[in-house]
């Protein structure tokens, strides 16, 4: 089934203990599309300025990524992010953020995308996520990400969004913040009460937890990696593989969601092994399937 | 096969956001024995003073815990610990520590214990752990715990101990500290190079990781609990169930170790649900087996 992602396209400068990657391609929609494209065609919705040095058609060559929804604004500049990861690679500092085109009017959903069935709304203001979602005719499974600043300052909009989506994909601290509860399972249940039928919590190297409104639960550790060069895009790669797998299967039952999370975990573990998109562009579906089986073996008893 | 534990017997006062438990029974050997006794007979080696208000024979009534190695020193006082857990229940502060009898000469291993095959050396100075281990004739599987202060100030002794034991059971931060390496898998491999054939890393609510010298790995998330009243003794309960299961099976192959870790995870999740030993004394083997199957279902995909 069709899969749409709305999110950012970025020019990133990333510094980690393993090196610096200057002015490389990044952004939630880019990581998501690259990860999802291993499983399913993807429709990308995003905006760049005329300064963008990357030819996205070339970046996604040989991958089924539809760029009908890529808008290039001649008078605008592309979103830029500069960040530094500390020694443990878990915490990062934003050194510079230039919203540029992201501070302007959002893109609208092209007519050809309106029949999308699987929709991922990458992190942005909840009001904009809602506005984009409302342009889709009949989504089958809509998922969204969010972040601490929207929980702090746009909570009403976020709650309205939660009433409209099927699945929230969110990190551990944000879960606790949104539910105002420390216990992770209790927080997840509190979020399910607001609206979505599934909540998926990203715990970084400690894996993920999924709960649904029927009381089903799934917990999966992170893949034990020894190579971590650049964690940027891990969460969006996780979401991309997850949604790509669901769209490919055209199913959203709990068993399929569990497998989707395992694929998300595997693809994210490849994404962080190198800078920018190199961790994803250097692998193929066989590598993913092989690590998926390794993950199953690593976790079964 | 016979299972011996050497460790502390404590009078604890524990404060958590859920209440206060004053002068309750605690200590590594006590939590370990209680947890292990669901699976296997246990031989306890430890010392108390004449002030100890607990009758351990009564505490372990109807459980196969051999107290031949319990020494009561008339002129001494029992080890006491007072601690407070913060709101997230992950961090704790020691308010008061009275080593008392633990600062005196250690107990010696009774003749009847010398043929023990499975041995757990709970946290104490590595030199004492070594001294106790050397009194066992022919251990089949010796495991030990340690802590940050011995890594910092008794590293040579600790390395000698690592050369003598089969398995180190250690927490995440201590693993990184001991190996001087942030990546958890690389740190574990560095510790395997020092001596033990198996390293098991306790990650608290994020579960555990096991690696062995043959390159086999196992990762298991924590059991998703909603009730956490007192995390004291979680690590020793984990080790107790793990070693108890291995002693019962009389096996230490990787498959048995995986199941042992799953039992450790389950028993620890019961231990933290109530103050002192109440989380363990209120359950039976059927509760443990049932949660073991739930854990398997929760983690399989």
Interface residues (C-beta under 8 A of the other chain):
Chain A: X87 X88 X89 X182 X183 X184 X185 X186 X203 X205 X206 X207 X209 X217 X218 X219 X220 X221 X222 X224 X225 X226 X228 X255 X258 X259 X261 X262 X296 X298 X299 X300 X301
Chain B: X87 X88 X89 X182 X183 X184 X185 X186 X203 X205 X206 X207 X209 X217 X218 X219 X220 X221 X222 X224 X225 X226 X228 X255 X258 X259 X261 X262 X296 X298 X299 X300 X301
